Amino acid sequence: MFKMKYKNYDSALKNEDEPIAFVLSRYATTGLGVTRCLGRLGVPVVWLDSNPNQAGFLSKYCRGIVCPEPKNKEEEYVDFLLSIGKKLSKKGVLLPAGDVEVFAILKNRSKLEKYYHIPMADLDVTEKLLNKRIFYKTLEEQNVPHPSTYFLRSKSELEEISKKISYPCILKPSISDRFRLDFVTKIFKEDSSG
């Protein structure tokens, strides 16, 4: 196992005879699960993460490459993926394990597809599933039962709705991955209106 930094990985990528699976993850549990499953099957795996201390860099089933941070440096992140893609002897496979990576890849799909297989639905379909606001609107349009949901735009709306709902309730953002990176949680539980 070895860590690769920006300029140390050229020969390792070019000398790989099999298509490489690129696990794009900041979340150890999801990314490691994918890495272990593929690695045990003999699939070459490269873990891409902006944090060189990420647990994925320690797995015996992959090689790690430190990359730009996709949340705040999306253009640099995509350029980095393109630069890796140009070095591959065979088309790789992008396997994002977080929403931020999914959105970055799908928004830039036309550029990345030249070098990678992208086994995901198109952006408009994926966004319906990942963006809670769009997802619940779709559920309502299709008359699919779902929990009562409110999308707040102001503090006054919060105060008004807080008097109407039952407790405990869950507060969560429309797009959870960015929220999770900022607050290190997916949801907040509220036990009372006070």
LUMLUMKE-703399 format. One record per atom (N, C-alpha, C, O): x, y, z; residue number from 1. Coordinates in Angstrom, 2 decimals. Atoms other than C-alpha are relative to their C-alpha. Layout:
east;north;up;i
X;Y;Z;NUM
...
END
This chain:
east;north;up;i
0.85;-1.18;0.00;1
0.00;0.00;0.00;1
0.89;1.23;0.00;1
1.88;1.28;0.72;1
-0.75;-1.23;0.04;2
1.28;3.44;-0.84;2
-0.92;1.17;-0.24;2
-1.92;1.05;-0.94;2
0.76;-1.22;0.25;3
-0.05;6.96;-0.75;3
0.61;0.67;-1.21;3
1.83;0.71;-1.35;3
-0.51;-0.73;1.15;4
0.24;8.86;-3.96;4
-0.45;1.45;0.12;4
-1.61;1.72;0.45;4
0.34;-1.41;0.02;5
0.33;12.62;-4.12;5
-0.19;0.41;-1.46;5
-0.13;-0.45;-2.34;5
0.34;-0.47;1.33;6
-0.42;14.76;-7.17;6
0.89;-0.52;-1.13;6
0.38;-0.82;-2.20;6
-0.88;0.32;1.12;7
2.67;13.81;-9.23;7
0.59;-1.40;0.07;7
1.39;-1.76;-0.80;7
-0.67;1.29;-0.20;8
3.58;10.32;-7.98;8
-0.74;-1.19;-0.57;8
-0.29;-2.32;-0.36;8
0.84;1.13;0.34;9
0.92;8.18;-9.58;9
-0.01;-0.36;-1.48;9
-0.65;-1.34;-1.86;9
0.06;0.23;1.45;10
1.53;8.34;-13.35;10
0.29;-1.43;-0.41;10
-0.51;-2.03;-1.13;10
-0.38;1.34;0.46;11
3.31;5.02;-13.78;11
-0.96;-1.06;0.53;11
-1.25;-2.02;-0.17;11
0.93;0.99;-0.56;12
0.93;3.13;-11.47;12
-1.28;-0.06;-0.81;12
-1.84;-1.14;-1.00;12
1.22;-0.03;0.79;13
-2.06;4.24;-13.54;13
0.22;-0.56;-1.40;13
-0.62;-1.30;-1.91;13
-0.27;0.46;1.36;14
-0.45;3.56;-16.92;14
0.29;-1.49;-0.06;14
0.00;-2.14;-1.06;14
-0.41;1.41;0.02;15
0.82;0.11;-15.93;15
-1.11;-0.96;0.42;15
-0.88;-2.16;0.49;15
1.11;0.86;-0.42;16
-2.56;-1.20;-14.81;16
-0.69;-0.57;-1.23;16
-1.17;0.18;-2.08;16
0.60;0.65;1.17;17
-3.90;-3.76;-17.31;17
-1.52;-0.05;0.06;17
-2.18;-0.10;-0.98;17
1.45;0.09;-0.18;18
-7.43;-3.89;-15.87;18
-0.59;1.40;0.18;18
0.12;2.31;0.61;18
0.65;-1.29;-0.30;19
-9.94;-1.03;-15.71;19
0.04;0.26;1.51;19
-0.19;-0.64;2.31;19
-0.11;-0.37;-1.42;20
-9.51;0.82;-12.42;20
-1.33;0.58;0.47;20
-1.96;1.39;-0.21;20
1.17;-0.58;-0.66;21
-12.43;1.54;-10.10;21
0.50;1.13;0.89;21
1.35;0.92;1.75;21
-0.38;-1.16;-0.81;22
-12.09;5.02;-8.61;22
-1.10;0.27;1.01;22
-2.21;0.67;0.64;22
0.95;-0.25;-1.09;23
-13.84;5.30;-5.24;23
0.23;1.43;0.46;23
1.31;1.78;0.94;23
-0.09;-1.42;-0.34;24
-14.56;8.96;-4.58;24
-0.79;0.20;1.28;24
-2.02;0.25;1.26;24
0.73;0.00;-1.26;25
-15.36;9.29;-0.92;25
0.71;0.74;1.11;25
1.93;0.68;1.25;25
-0.48;-0.58;-1.24;26
-14.98;11.32;2.22;26
-0.56;-0.78;1.18;26
-0.24;-0.48;2.33;26
0.66;0.75;-1.05;27
-17.02;8.80;4.16;27
0.60;-1.40;0.08;27
0.44;-2.21;-0.84;27
-0.73;1.26;-0.12;28
-15.02;5.88;5.45;28
-0.91;-1.22;-0.11;28
-0.56;-2.18;-0.79;28
0.84;1.20;0.00;29
-17.93;3.49;5.97;29
-0.46;-0.38;-1.40;29
-0.32;-1.53;-1.81;29
0.49;0.28;1.35;30
-19.43;3.78;2.48;30
1.16;-0.34;-0.93;30
1.14;-1.37;-1.61;30
-1.14;0.20;0.89;31
-16.14;4.10;0.63;31
0.77;-1.28;0.27;31
1.17;-1.98;-0.66;31
-0.73;1.23;-0.34;32
-14.44;1.28;2.51;32
-0.80;-1.24;-0.36;32
-0.23;-2.25;-0.78;32
0.83;1.14;0.39;33
-17.38;-1.04;1.91;33
0.15;-0.30;-1.48;33
0.34;-1.46;-1.87;33
-0.17;0.16;1.44;34
-17.14;-0.47;-1.84;34
1.40;-0.50;-0.32;34
1.57;-1.43;-1.11;34
-1.40;0.37;0.25;35
-13.34;-0.73;-1.79;35
0.27;-1.45;0.35;35
0.90;-2.17;-0.42;35
-0.22;1.40;-0.41;36
-13.32;-4.01;0.12;36
-0.68;-0.99;-0.92;36
-0.10;-2.01;-1.29;36
0.73;0.91;0.89;37
-15.97;-5.62;-2.06;37
0.74;-0.16;-1.33;37
0.93;-1.28;-1.80;37
-0.68;0.05;1.29;38
-14.14;-4.72;-5.26;38
1.40;-0.61;0.13;38
1.80;-1.44;-0.69;38
-1.36;0.50;-0.20;39
-10.66;-5.42;-3.89;39
0.04;-1.50;0.20;39
0.93;-2.17;-0.32;39
0.07;1.46;-0.22;40
-11.64;-8.92;-2.73;40
-0.27;-0.76;-1.29;40
0.08;-1.94;-1.41;40
0.26;0.61;1.30;41
-12.78;-9.62;-6.29;41
1.17;0.18;-0.97;41
1.12;-0.27;-2.11;41
-1.17;-0.21;0.84;42
-9.39;-8.55;-7.63;42
-0.07;1.22;-0.89;42
0.77;1.39;-1.77;42
0.12;-1.22;0.79;43
-10.58;-5.27;-9.11;43
0.99;1.03;0.53;43
1.01;1.28;1.73;43
-0.90;-1.05;-0.48;44
-7.87;-2.59;-8.96;44
-0.81;1.23;0.41;44
-1.67;1.70;-0.34;44
0.76;-1.12;-0.56;45
-9.16;0.27;-6.80;45
0.95;1.14;0.36;45
2.02;0.92;0.94;45
-0.69;-1.21;-0.43;46
-7.93;3.83;-6.35;46
-1.00;0.82;0.79;46
-2.10;1.10;0.32;46
0.84;-0.83;-0.87;47
-9.37;5.87;-3.48;47
0.43;1.45;-0.21;47
1.61;1.77;-0.07;47
-0.29;-1.43;0.16;48
-9.59;9.62;-4.18;48
-0.65;0.77;1.13;48
-1.85;0.65;1.38;48
0.51;-0.80;-1.10;49
-9.95;11.99;-1.27;49
0.90;1.21;0.19;49
2.11;1.14;-0.06;49
-0.80;-1.21;-0.26;50
-8.83;15.50;-0.37;50
0.70;-0.06;1.35;50
1.61;0.73;1.60;50
-0.60;0.13;-1.34;51
-7.93;14.40;3.17;51
1.00;-1.16;0.00;51
0.60;-2.32;-0.07;51
-1.01;1.06;0.04;52
-4.62;12.48;3.20;52
-0.03;-0.93;1.22;52
0.62;-1.97;1.22;52
0.11;0.83;-1.19;53
-5.51;11.10;6.65;53
-1.25;-0.87;0.00;53
-1.55;-1.54;1.00;53
1.23;0.79;0.11;54
-8.72;9.44;5.44;54
0.31;-1.49;0.15;54
1.33;-1.97;-0.32;54
-0.19;1.43;-0.26;55
-9.12;5.81;6.51;55
0.18;-0.81;-1.28;55
0.87;-1.83;-1.27;55
-0.11;0.72;1.26;56
-9.43;4.72;2.89;56
1.42;-0.15;-0.50;56
1.74;-1.11;-1.21;56
-1.40;0.08;0.41;57
-5.74;5.42;2.34;57
0.74;-1.14;0.70;57
1.84;-1.50;0.29;57
-0.64;1.08;-0.75;58
-4.94;2.64;4.82;58
-0.45;-1.39;-0.43;58
0.10;-2.38;0.04;58
0.52;1.30;0.42;59
-6.90;-0.12;3.11;59
1.00;-0.75;-0.86;59
1.65;-0.18;-1.73;59
-0.88;0.84;0.82;60
-4.92;-3.00;1.68;60
-0.59;-0.25;-1.38;60
0.10;-0.76;-2.26;60
0.68;0.27;1.25;61
-7.46;-3.16;-1.16;61
0.07;1.14;-1.01;61
-0.49;1.04;-2.09;61
-0.05;-1.11;0.95;62
-6.65;0.18;-2.78;62
1.30;0.78;0.13;62
2.06;0.64;1.08;62
-1.04;-1.01;-0.05;63
-4.10;2.81;-3.60;63
-0.71;1.33;0.19;63
-1.84;1.48;-0.26;63
0.64;-1.28;-0.26;64
-4.83;6.35;-2.51;64
0.65;1.14;-0.74;64
1.87;1.20;-0.88;64
-0.49;-1.22;0.63;65
-4.52;9.62;-4.35;65
-0.69;1.18;0.67;65
-1.91;1.24;0.76;65
0.54;-1.23;-0.58;66
-4.94;12.96;-2.63;66
-0.43;0.89;-1.16;66
0.33;1.12;-2.10;66
0.56;-0.80;1.10;67
-7.15;15.14;-4.80;67
-0.56;1.31;0.55;67
-0.66;1.48;1.76;67
0.65;-1.23;-0.45;68
-8.73;18.61;-4.68;68
-1.34;-0.31;0.67;68
-1.94;-1.36;0.43;68
1.25;0.16;-0.74;69
-11.77;19.05;-2.43;69
-1.18;0.34;-0.93;69
-1.25;1.46;-1.44;69
1.06;-0.23;0.97;70
-14.93;18.68;-4.56;70
-1.07;1.00;0.43;70
-1.73;1.59;-0.42;70
1.07;-0.90;-0.46;71
-17.25;20.78;-2.38;71
0.30;1.45;-0.36;71
-0.56;2.15;-0.90;71
-0.35;-1.41;0.20;72
-15.39;24.09;-2.66;72
0.88;0.25;-1.22;72
1.09;1.39;-1.61;72
-0.90;-0.14;1.16;73
-13.09;23.41;-5.63;73
-0.43;-0.95;-1.11;73
0.37;-1.75;-1.61;73
0.55;0.95;0.96;74
-15.34;21.60;-8.08;74
0.75;0.01;-1.33;74
1.05;-1.05;-1.88;74
-0.68;-0.08;1.30;75
-13.61;22.86;-11.23;75
1.38;-0.64;0.07;75
1.78;-1.37;-0.83;75
-1.32;0.61;-0.19;76
-10.18;21.90;-9.90;76
-0.12;-1.52;0.17;76
0.72;-2.27;-0.33;76
0.25;1.42;-0.21;77
-11.58;18.52;-8.83;77
-0.25;-0.71;-1.33;77
0.32;-1.77;-1.59;77
0.31;0.60;1.31;78
-12.99;17.79;-12.30;78
1.23;0.01;-0.89;78
1.50;-0.97;-1.58;78
-1.25;-0.04;0.78;79
-9.75;18.95;-13.96;79
0.96;-1.09;0.46;79
1.67;-1.68;-0.36;79
-0.87;1.05;-0.55;80
-7.89;16.56;-11.66;80
-0.44;-1.37;-0.52;80
0.40;-2.18;-0.93;80
0.50;1.27;0.54;81
-10.14;13.65;-12.70;81
0.33;-0.13;-1.48;81
0.68;-1.22;-1.94;81
-0.33;0.04;1.42;82
-9.58;14.56;-16.34;82
1.49;-0.30;-0.20;82
1.86;-1.06;-1.09;82
-1.44;0.24;0.15;83
-5.80;14.62;-15.86;83
0.34;-1.46;0.31;83
1.23;-2.04;-0.32;83
-0.20;1.43;-0.28;84
-5.94;11.15;-14.30;84
-0.51;-0.84;-1.17;84
0.16;-1.77;-1.61;84
0.59;0.75;1.10;85
-8.23;9.90;-17.06;85
0.90;-0.08;-1.22;85
0.95;-1.11;-1.88;85
-0.91;-0.04;1.15;86
-5.71;10.93;-19.72;86
1.17;-0.96;0.15;86
1.79;-1.35;-0.83;86
-1.13;0.89;-0.27;87
-3.11;8.70;-18.07;87
-0.38;-1.49;-0.01;87
0.49;-2.36;0.02;87
0.46;1.38;-0.09;88
-5.24;5.54;-18.03;88
0.20;-0.75;-1.31;88
0.00;-0.19;-2.39;88
-0.12;0.83;1.20;89
-4.51;2.69;-20.43;89
-1.37;-0.55;-0.41;89
-1.58;-0.87;-1.58;89
1.38;0.41;0.28;90
-8.19;1.62;-20.17;90
-0.94;0.93;0.75;90
-0.57;1.49;1.79;90
0.99;-0.86;-0.63;91
-11.32;3.57;-19.32;91
-0.26;-0.46;1.43;91
-0.51;-1.65;1.66;91
0.28;0.33;-1.39;92
-11.81;3.71;-15.54;92
-1.48;0.07;0.30;92
-2.29;0.37;-0.58;92
1.40;-0.07;-0.45;93
-15.05;3.57;-13.54;93
-0.04;0.93;1.21;93
0.69;0.72;2.18;93
0.16;-0.92;-1.12;94
-16.10;6.44;-11.26;94
-1.12;-0.48;0.91;94
-2.25;-0.66;0.47;94
0.97;0.46;-0.99;95
-17.87;5.31;-8.08;95
-0.05;0.99;1.17;95
0.63;0.79;2.18;95
0.09;-0.97;-1.09;96
-18.80;8.32;-5.96;96
-0.83;-0.54;1.15;96
-1.86;-1.18;0.95;96
0.71;0.47;-1.19;97
-19.87;7.58;-2.40;97
-0.61;1.15;0.78;97
-1.06;0.97;1.91;97
0.60;-1.15;-0.66;98
-21.09;11.07;-1.54;98
-0.72;0.88;-1.02;98
-0.38;0.88;-2.20;98
0.81;-0.82;0.89;99
-23.61;13.51;-2.99;99
0.81;1.10;-0.69;99
0.58;1.39;-1.87;99
-0.81;-1.07;0.58;100
-21.05;16.28;-3.55;100
0.75;-0.54;-1.21;100
0.80;0.11;-2.26;100
-0.72;0.61;1.11;101
-18.99;13.95;-5.73;101
-0.96;-0.38;-1.14;101
-0.64;-0.20;-2.31;101
1.00;0.36;1.01;102
-22.11;12.70;-7.53;102
-0.36;1.22;-0.84;102
-0.33;1.15;-2.07;102
0.38;-1.20;0.74;103
-23.18;16.23;-8.46;103
1.16;0.52;-0.86;103
0.94;0.92;-2.00;103
-1.15;-0.47;0.78;104
-19.65;17.22;-9.56;104
0.20;-0.84;-1.26;104
0.47;-0.30;-2.33;104
-0.18;0.89;1.15;105
-19.40;14.18;-11.83;105
-1.12;0.17;-1.01;105
-0.86;0.29;-2.21;105
1.12;-0.07;0.94;106
-22.88;14.43;-13.31;106
-0.10;1.34;-0.70;106
-0.51;1.40;-1.86;106
0.01;-1.31;0.65;107
-22.62;18.16;-13.99;107
1.07;0.07;-1.09;107
0.96;0.87;-2.02;107
-1.12;-0.01;0.95;108
-19.40;17.41;-15.92;108
0.11;-1.31;-0.76;108
1.17;-1.66;-1.27;108
0.02;1.33;0.61;109
-20.41;14.05;-17.35;109
0.56;-0.01;-1.42;109
1.35;-0.89;-1.77;109
-0.41;0.01;1.41;110
-19.83;14.99;-21.01;110
1.52;0.06;-0.14;110
2.07;-0.54;-1.06;110
-1.47;-0.05;0.04;111
-16.16;15.80;-20.30;111
0.62;-1.29;0.52;111
1.59;-1.79;-0.05;111
-0.61;1.15;-0.69;112
-15.50;12.83;-18.01;112
-0.23;-1.33;-0.72;112
0.58;-2.25;-0.59;112
0.34;1.28;0.66;113
-17.16;10.12;-20.15;113
1.05;-0.46;-1.00;113
1.10;-1.64;-1.35;113
-1.07;0.38;0.94;114
-14.22;10.17;-22.55;114
0.99;-0.95;0.67;114
1.60;-1.78;0.00;114
-1.02;0.76;-0.73;115
-12.04;8.59;-19.83;115
-0.57;-0.99;1.01;115
0.14;-1.88;1.48;115
0.58;0.81;-1.07;116
-14.48;6.96;-17.41;116
-1.38;-0.53;-0.37;116
-2.13;0.11;-1.12;116
1.38;0.47;-0.01;117
-17.56;4.79;-17.24;117
-0.65;0.67;1.22;117
-0.05;0.73;2.29;117
0.71;-0.68;-1.09;118
-20.13;6.62;-15.11;118
-1.34;-0.72;0.18;118
-2.32;-0.37;-0.48;118
1.21;0.84;-0.14;119
-22.72;4.05;-13.91;119
-1.07;0.65;0.88;119
-1.43;0.12;1.93;119
1.02;-0.72;-0.75;120
-25.30;6.57;-12.73;120
-1.03;0.57;-0.97;120
-0.76;0.76;-2.15;120
1.04;-0.67;0.79;121
-28.55;8.06;-13.96;121
0.45;1.42;-0.32;121
1.41;1.93;0.27;121
-0.31;-1.37;0.35;122
-28.47;11.49;-15.56;122
-0.28;0.94;1.17;122
-0.97;0.57;2.12;122
0.12;-0.98;-1.08;123
-28.34;14.62;-13.41;123
-1.44;0.30;0.37;123
-1.75;0.39;1.56;123
1.38;-0.37;-0.34;124
-32.06;15.45;-13.67;124
-0.69;-1.10;0.81;124
-1.47;-0.79;1.71;124
0.58;1.12;-0.77;125
-33.06;11.97;-12.40;125
0.64;-0.07;1.38;125
-0.06;-0.21;2.39;125
-0.73;0.09;-1.27;126
-30.39;11.90;-9.69;126
-0.39;1.14;0.93;126
-0.56;0.94;2.13;126
0.36;-1.15;-0.83;127
-31.28;15.37;-8.49;127
-1.39;-0.17;0.63;127
-1.62;0.30;1.74;127
1.33;0.26;-0.57;128
-34.91;14.28;-8.00;128
0.09;-0.88;1.24;128
-0.75;-0.79;2.13;128
-0.17;0.90;-1.15;129
-33.64;11.66;-5.56;129
0.82;0.63;1.12;129
0.55;0.36;2.29;129
-0.89;-0.54;-1.02;130
-30.95;13.66;-3.76;130
-0.46;1.33;0.59;130
-0.14;1.64;1.74;130
0.48;-1.29;-0.48;131
-32.62;17.05;-3.46;131
-1.38;-0.20;0.62;131
-2.35;-0.48;-0.10;131
1.25;0.29;-0.72;132
-35.35;16.70;-0.82;132
-1.16;0.86;-0.50;132
-2.29;0.38;-0.59;132
1.06;-0.90;0.47;133
-37.30;19.70;-2.11;133
-0.62;-0.54;-1.29;133
-1.84;-0.60;-1.43;133
0.48;0.55;1.27;134
-37.56;18.20;-5.62;134
-0.63;-1.37;0.22;134
-1.64;-1.70;-0.40;134
0.51;1.34;-0.28;135
-38.10;14.69;-4.24;135
-1.43;0.05;0.56;135
-2.30;-0.67;0.07;135
1.33;-0.08;-0.60;136
-41.09;15.66;-2.08;136
-1.02;0.60;-0.96;136
-2.19;0.22;-0.95;136
0.90;-0.55;1.02;137
-42.57;17.74;-4.90;137
-0.43;-1.11;-0.96;137
-1.60;-1.20;-1.34;137
0.31;1.14;0.88;138
-42.37;14.64;-7.12;138
-0.96;-0.96;0.68;138
-1.90;-1.45;0.05;138
0.92;0.88;-0.74;139
-44.03;12.52;-4.41;139
-1.42;0.57;0.01;139
-2.39;-0.16;-0.18;139
1.32;-0.64;-0.02;140
-46.87;15.02;-4.15;140
-0.66;-0.07;-1.38;140
-1.85;-0.37;-1.48;140
0.55;0.05;1.36;141
-47.32;15.17;-7.94;141
-0.49;-1.40;-0.36;141
-1.45;-1.55;-1.11;141
0.35;1.39;0.31;142
-47.49;11.36;-8.07;142
-0.95;-0.60;1.03;142
-1.29;-1.78;0.95;142
0.89;0.46;-1.08;143
-49.78;11.11;-4.99;143
0.57;-1.18;0.78;143
-0.15;-2.12;1.11;143
-0.66;1.03;-0.79;144
-47.27;8.95;-3.14;144
-0.01;0.47;1.46;144
0.46;1.56;1.76;144
0.02;-0.40;-1.42;145
-47.84;9.00;0.65;145
1.43;0.23;0.53;145
2.36;-0.51;0.21;145
-1.29;-0.33;-0.60;146
-44.98;10.61;2.60;146
-0.25;0.85;1.25;146
-1.32;1.42;1.41;146
0.17;-0.80;-1.22;147
-44.41;12.34;5.94;147
-0.27;1.47;-0.34;147
0.18;1.96;-1.38;147
0.21;-1.44;0.18;148
-45.61;15.92;6.29;148
1.35;0.68;-0.04;148
2.21;0.43;0.81;148
-1.30;-0.63;0.22;149
-42.78;18.09;5.06;149
-0.20;1.48;-0.26;149
-1.10;1.87;-1.00;149
0.06;-1.44;0.18;150
-42.19;21.83;5.23;150
1.38;0.50;-0.40;150
2.39;0.08;0.17;150
-1.24;-0.62;0.43;151
-39.53;23.83;3.43;151
-0.07;1.47;0.40;151
-0.83;2.25;-0.17;151
0.08;-1.32;-0.61;152
-38.89;26.96;5.41;152
0.88;1.01;-0.73;152
1.99;0.70;-1.16;152
-0.75;-1.07;0.64;153
-37.79;30.24;3.92;153
0.32;1.15;0.94;153
1.10;2.04;0.59;153
-0.24;-1.11;-0.93;154
-37.82;32.48;6.97;154
-0.23;-0.45;1.44;154
-0.82;-1.49;1.70;154
0.20;0.28;-1.42;155
-37.77;32.56;10.74;155
-1.48;0.09;0.36;155
-1.96;-0.67;1.21;155
1.43;-0.12;-0.30;156
-41.40;33.69;10.78;156
-0.77;-1.26;-0.44;156
-1.69;-1.69;0.25;156
0.61;1.27;0.42;157
-42.39;30.56;8.79;157
0.30;-1.10;1.01;157
-0.57;-1.91;1.33;157
-0.38;0.98;-1.01;158
-40.49;28.46;11.32;158
-0.87;0.15;1.24;158
-1.37;-0.84;1.77;158
0.80;-0.24;-1.19;159
-42.35;30.07;14.21;159
-1.46;-0.42;-0.23;159
-2.09;-0.99;0.67;159
1.38;0.35;0.32;160
-45.71;29.58;12.49;160
-0.18;-1.52;-0.07;160
-1.13;-2.06;0.51;160
0.11;1.45;0.17;161
-45.12;25.93;11.56;161
0.28;-0.73;1.32;161
-0.30;-1.78;1.57;161
-0.34;0.65;-1.27;162
-43.63;25.10;14.97;162
-1.21;-0.18;0.91;162
-1.22;-1.04;1.78;162
1.23;0.10;-0.80;163
-47.09;25.65;16.48;163
-0.97;-1.05;-0.55;163
-1.88;-1.48;0.16;163
0.93;0.92;0.67;164
-48.80;23.27;14.02;164
0.46;-1.45;0.01;164
-0.37;-2.35;-0.11;164
-0.51;1.37;0.15;165
-46.56;20.21;14.02;165
0.10;-0.71;1.34;165
0.07;-0.08;2.39;165
-0.17;0.78;-1.22;166
-46.17;17.40;16.52;166
1.48;-0.26;0.24;166
2.29;-0.22;-0.69;166
-1.40;0.20;-0.40;167
-42.94;16.67;18.39;167
0.16;-1.38;0.60;167
-0.80;-1.91;1.17;167
-1.21;-0.55;0.63;168
-40.41;15.24;18.27;168
-0.13;0.03;-1.52;168
-0.93;-0.70;-2.11;168
-0.04;-0.09;1.46;169
-39.70;16.21;14.68;169
1.46;0.02;-0.45;169
2.38;0.18;0.36;169
-1.35;0.04;0.56;170
-36.69;16.03;12.39;170
0.18;1.21;-0.89;170
-0.67;1.53;-1.72;170
-0.39;-1.11;0.86;171
-34.99;19.03;10.82;171
1.16;-0.48;-0.86;171
2.17;-0.96;-0.35;171
-1.07;0.40;0.91;172
-32.93;18.29;7.73;172
0.01;0.91;-1.20;172
-1.01;1.52;-1.54;172
-0.12;-0.90;1.14;173
-31.66;20.21;4.73;173
-0.52;-0.64;-1.28;173
-0.75;-1.84;-1.34;173
0.42;0.52;1.32;174
-32.79;19.88;1.11;174
1.11;-0.84;-0.62;174
0.84;-1.88;-1.23;174
-1.14;0.75;0.54;175
-29.30;18.73;0.10;175
0.89;-0.35;1.18;175
1.57;0.51;1.74;175
-0.60;0.41;-1.27;176
-27.82;16.71;2.94;176
1.52;-0.08;0.00;176
2.13;0.15;1.05;176
-1.44;0.23;-0.03;177
-24.23;16.09;1.86;177
0.77;1.26;0.36;177
1.69;1.21;1.18;177
-0.68;-1.26;-0.33;178
-23.13;19.72;1.97;178
-0.25;0.36;1.47;178
0.66;0.80;2.17;178
0.36;-0.25;-1.39;179
-24.97;20.14;5.28;179
0.82;-0.89;0.93;179
1.33;-0.43;1.95;179
-0.74;0.97;-0.82;180
-23.29;17.02;6.67;180
1.47;0.41;0.11;180
2.07;0.25;1.18;180
-1.39;-0.44;-0.05;181
-19.86;18.38;5.76;181
0.17;1.20;0.93;181
1.18;1.31;1.63;181
-0.08;-1.19;-0.84;182
-20.58;21.67;7.55;182
-0.33;-0.28;1.47;182
0.32;0.28;2.36;182
0.48;0.21;-1.37;183
-22.39;20.32;10.65;183
0.33;-1.37;0.57;183
0.03;-1.63;1.74;183
-0.39;1.36;-0.41;184
-21.06;16.73;10.86;184
-1.19;-0.80;0.53;184
-1.06;-1.59;1.46;184
1.20;0.77;-0.30;185
-24.59;15.38;11.08;185
-0.94;0.11;-1.19;185
-0.83;1.04;-1.99;185
0.97;-0.04;1.10;186
-27.41;14.58;8.66;186
-1.29;0.69;0.40;186
-1.97;1.27;-0.45;186
1.27;-0.56;-0.47;187
-30.32;15.77;10.82;187
0.15;0.56;1.40;187
1.11;0.27;2.12;187
0.15;-0.43;-1.38;188
-31.29;17.57;13.98;188
-1.37;-0.47;0.46;188
-2.35;-0.36;-0.28;188
1.27;0.41;-0.59;189
-34.00;16.17;16.24;189
-0.45;1.12;0.94;189
0.30;1.58;1.80;189
0.56;-1.04;-0.85;190
-36.25;18.76;17.85;190
-1.09;-0.63;0.85;190
-2.03;-1.23;0.32;190
0.93;0.64;-0.91;191
-38.15;17.62;20.96;191
-1.19;0.88;0.40;191
-2.21;0.37;0.84;191
1.11;-0.87;-0.40;192
-40.32;20.69;21.60;192
0.01;1.28;-0.81;192
1.00;1.59;-1.47;192
0.10;-1.24;0.74;193
-41.51;23.96;20.10;193
0.68;1.16;0.73;193
0.78;2.26;0.17;193
-0.61;-1.07;-0.80;194
-39.77;25.97;22.83;194
1.44;0.07;-0.22;194
2.11;0.91;0.37;194
END
